[in-house]
Every structure is written in structure tokens, then in C-alpha cells.
Amino acid sequence: MTAATSALPEQFDVIRQALPPTVTLVAVTKFLPVETIRAAYERGIRHFGESRVQEAIAKQADLADLPDITWHLIGHLQTNKARKAVEHFDWIHSVDSLKLAERLDQAAQELGKTPQCCLQVKLVPDPPKYGIDVAELEAALPQFDQLAHLKICGLMTIPPQDVIADTVQGLFTEAKSLADAINQKGLSRLHIDQLSMGMSGDYQVAIACGATMVRLGTVLFGPRPQSP
């Protein structure tokens, strides 16, 4: 064990090893230094989540000797950064509008890539958060299904802050039901087999409700530095 790996919090391995094998752990490393990412990599983590495109690009350059990392963009993405997101990320969890999806599809065609994407759905009104509401998503499904250069294979959702546990569980259950309903529509390209839901405070509930990917930061690494 190197000095870097030993510097990780004690709970790191406990949480990682307790996750079901059917759930992908996306270690959220926004604002964390590349040394921490290397330490997590040495402990077996291969999926890393970043919220800012430019911050991630700099880290990717420093970690270019680790070719088997899968990079996930989990933060809000502006349409003017769609091309860079496609260029530098394997997964984009935060596709929160048809307009953004269309821009990503165009960039993917130009770059010869097929990023895996989650549609970020907003299940209840929550002004601080981005996302597509359910009615809007259902109306736009035919247009999403026409995007030939994206692999839209997941839903992502974030419950509002400060809601009771039963509400959180209900929202995660609703996300699973929405995924099942979409899959029953017989769309030609769009098939939802991934549910990106659950963060440090609620990931165990999310897993019980069917999450296939959890995005964990603070519970793995401890309190993170403030935004630079």
C-alpha cells in the first residue's frame, strides 16, 4: 500500500466492498486533487465522476497513464460545451433537455464517438435543479429516439434537498417505474437499463429501489474542499 492509498479515509474500502456487484460505483472527485484519484484507482476504482468539463480535462491530462478509467460527467452541461463533453467523457449523466441532446448527438457524429447518456429527469418541482419533467420527457421520447449517435440508456435523478426519507424512496421508485414504462414503448434506439441515482446521503435507499449506478463523494473521501 502506498502513502497515497493509506491517506484515504477508513470508510473508503468498507463502503466500496459493501456495494452489490450489480451496482457501479462512480467516485465523485470534483474539487479533489489528482493524487486522490490515483489513490482511489490503486484501491480498484475505475469510474470517476466530475462536474466541470474544464476541471476534468486537466485531471485527465495528468492521469493519461491510467488508460482504463471511465469518466462520467455528472454536473450540469451547457450546450456550448457539448463537443468537449463528448470528446472527454465516456458517460454523460446530465442530459437535461432535448436541445442539449441534439447538440451532443451532432458533436458525437462529428467526432465519431457514441457516448453513453442518462436523461436527467425531475420528478417533482425543484427550481434549483436542472432536469426534464416527466410530461416533457414523455412527449419528446420520439425525438430522443432519433438521435443515432448517442446511446441513451439511463435515467438520472436527484431528489430535492431536505425531504423526508419516505419521499426520497418514493421518488427513486418512481424513477424505476418511469424507466420500465419507457422500455415498454418499443422505441427503436432508446432503452433504459441504467438508473443513476443515489448519492452519499441516500445511496442505500437508491440501491434498494433499483439503482445501477451510485455517485458517491463525501461518504468515500470525507468533506471536500470548496470550489476553487
N, C-alpha and C positions, 0 to 999 in steps of 0.2 A: 504494500500500500504506500503510495507516495504522500508527501506532505500535503499536496493539493486535495487528494481524496479524503484524507483524515480530517481536513478542515470542514467538511460538510457536516451539518447537524446530525445528531444521533438518530433522529426520527427518519432520516432520508431512506435508509435501507428498510426500515420497518414498514413504512408506507408503500414503498415500491414493491416489496415482496408480498404484501398482503392483497394486492390488486388481483382480480381474477385474470386468467390468461386471455380471456376474450376481450379485455379492455386495454386499449392503447393509452399509455401514459405520455402525455405531451407536457414536458417540463417547461414551465413558463420562465424565461430568463431575461425578460425585458429589464433594462437598467442594471443587469448583473454583468460583471466582467467576464472576459473570455476564459480566465482561469477557472471560474466556477463551472462554466460549460465543460471545460476539459475534465474537471474533477467528476462531474456527473457522467460524462462519456466513459471515463475509466470504470465507473460503477455499473455500466451496462445500458445507460440511457442512449437512445438513438433518435428520439423525436423531441424537437425543441420548438417552442413557440415564442414568437416575437410580435410586438405590437406596432413597431415603427419600421418602415421599409429601409430608411437610410441607416438606422442603427444596426439592423440585421445585416445589411450589405457589408458594413465594416467588420462585423464579427465573422461573417462567412469568409472574408479575405484572410483574417487571422487564423481561421480554422480550416484552411484549404487542405491541410494534410490529413483531415479526417473525412474521407470521401463518402462514408456510408451514413452520414447524418441526413435525416429527413427534416426539412424546415417547414414550419407551419406559420402562416400569417394569421394571427388571431385578433388583431386590432382593426379599427375602422380604416377603410381604404378609400381614399379619394380617387375619382376616376382619372385624374391626370397622372396618377402613379400606377395605373393598371399595368402598363407594359413592364415596368420594373418589377412589379409583384410577380407577374408571370415568369419573368426571366430568373428570379432568385428564389422562388418558393415552390415546393412540391405540393403543398396544400394551402388553400385559401378558405378560411372558415367564415369569413365575414362578408359574404356576398349579400348585400342588404338592399339591392334594388335591381330591377331589370336593366336599367341603364348601365349600371356597373357591370353586370354580367355580359352585356353586349360588348362593352369595351374590352373586357377580359378575353372574350371569345375572339375579337378582332386581333388583339395582341398575340394570343395563342396561335392563331393561324399564321401570322407574320413570322413568329419565332419558331414555328414547327414544334410546339410543345402542347401537352394536354394536361394542364394542372387539374388536380382533384379539388373539388369545391363543395362547400356546405352553404346552403341558403340560410342566412341568419333571420330567424322568424321571431316576431314579437307577439307573444300570445296574449298579453294584456297591455293596456295603455301604460307607457313608461317613457315620458318625454326625454329623460337624459340619455336613453339608449337608442341606438340605431336598430333597424330591423324592418322586415316586411310583415305587415299584419296578415292574418290568416286569409281574410277575404281577398285582399290584393294578391297574395300568393296563388290562391286557387284560380283566380281569374287569369293570371299570367302564365300558368303552367304550360299551355301550348307554345308560348314564345320561348320559355326557358328550354323546352324540349327540342327546339330547333337549333340550339347552339351546339354545333357539331365539333367544336374544338375544345370544349370544356367537358370534364367528367363530373357532372353534378350528381353526387352520390351520398349527400348527407344533409342533415339539418343541424343548425347550431342555435342554441337559445341560452339566454341569461336571465334568470328571474330578477324582478325588482329587488332593490336592497330593502332590508328591514321588514320582510314579510314573514309570516309565521311558517313553521315547518310544514304544516298540512298544505298550505298554499304552494310552497315550493314543490312538494311531492305531486300535487295536482297538476302543476304546470309541466313537470317532467313527464308525467303520464300522458298529458295532452299532446306533448311533442311526439311521443311514441305512437299515439293513435293517429296523429296527422301523417306521420311517415307511412304507416300502414295504409291509410286512405289514399295517399298519393300513389303508392305502388299498385293499388287495385284499379287504377285508371287506365292501365295498359299503355302508358306512354312509350315511345319507341327508344328514346335515349336515356331519359331521366329515371333513375331507380335509386331509391333511398335505402342504403344498407348501413349507413353510419349515423350515429347520433352523438354529436359533440356537445355534451352538457355535463355540468358539474365542475366546480372549482374548489378551492381549499375548504370553504365552509360548508359545502353541500354535496361533495362528490360521492359520498357513500349513499345518499338518497338517490342521486342520479343513476348510480350503478344498479341499484335495486329496481329502478324504473326502466332500465334498458339501455343506458348509455354504453356506447362502444369506445368513446374517447373522452378522457377527462383532462382538464387543463389545470395543472397544479403548480403553484409558485410558492407562496408564503409557507404552506404546510410542509413543503420539501426543504426550502432553503432558509426559512426564517424571514423576518421583516426585511424588505428590500430597500435599497437606497431610494431617495426621492428622485424624481425625474431630473435628468441633467439639464 
